[in-house]
């Protein structure tokens, strides 16, 4: 009987851990599949490479990461360096980004993530 209780307890703990990690914000996926498409709609996210320059760190209620996105442009290979800020509140998850460097000559100002907080979907 005690073994059954221990096994059941471990199963509940594992399920809670997995559920919590399933909702963790994925900075690299966001940069590749949402931010890149928003900033450079003609870039192919499946061919882009993303990596952390600075791993995510908690600062007050926000989590901040610096990510570099390597992507192919029309004329050359490009690189975009971005700070991504993620804020989890009790009722909504928000994200915004700031481009620190972009080798493409096109502007990123029309991207909604660069202009302010946006809801994570």
N, C-alpha and C positions, 0 to 999 in steps of 0.2 A: 504494500500500500504506500509506504514512504517513497519507494522508487517511482511509483506512478505520479505522485505529487511533485517530486523533483523534476521528472521529465516534463510534466505539464508546465511547470513554472519556467523551465528553460525554454520551452517552445513559445510561451507567451512573451518572454523577454526577447527572444530572437525575432519574433514577428514584429514587435514594437520597434526594435532597432532597424529592421529592414524597411519598415514603413517610413520611419524618419529619414533614412538615407535616400529613399526613393524620391523624396521631395526636396532634397538638397539642390541648390542652384549650381548648374554646370556652366562655369564661366567660359570654358573652351568651346563647348557646343553652342552657347549663345553667340560668341564672337564669330564663329564659323557660319552658322546657319541663319542667324537673324541680323546681327549687326553688319556683317559684310554685305548681305543682300540689301540692307537699308542704305548703307553708305555708297555702295557700288553695285547697282542693280545688274550690270552686265557681267560681273564677275561670277565665275562658277564655283560655288561653295564646296562642291565635291572634290575639286582639284586644289583647294586651299589647304594650307598647313597652318595650324595654330599651336602656340606654346606659351607657357607662362614666362614672363620676365621676372615678375614678383608674384609669388604664391599668394592666394587670398589670405587676408588678415582682418581680424575684427577690430573696428575702430568705432567706439560708442555702439550704436545700434546697427551700423552699416558694416558690410564686408566689402573690402576693396582689393582688386587684383589688377596687375598690369599684364596685358596680353599683347603678343605680336602676331599679326596675321600676314602670312605670305600668300599672295594670290597673283594670278596671271591677268594682266591687263591686255588691251588690244595691241599695244606696241611692245610692251616689255613686262618683265616680272616686277611686281610691286610689293611693298611692305607697309603695313599700317600698325603703328604702336598706339595702344589705347588703354586708358584707365577705365575700368568698369566698376561701378558702385552698385551694390545690391542691398536693398533694405527690406527686411521682413517685418511686417507689422502684424497686429492681431487680426486684421481684416483684409489686408491686401499685400502682395509682394510687388516691390517697385525696383526698377533698374534705370540707370542712366550711364552715359559714356562720354568720355572726353578724348578726342584724338590729339595725341601729342606729336605724332609725325605720320605723314602719309606721302609716299613717293609718287603717287598718281597726281596728275595735275588737276583732276576734277575736284570740285568742292564736296564736302560732306555735310554742309550746313543744312541741307534739306532733309537729312535723316532725323526722324522723331526722337531717337535715343540721344542725340547730341543736343537737343533743345530743352530737355528737362526730364523729370521723372515720368516713366511709362510703366503701366501695369504689365507684369510678367504673365504670359499666357501659356 
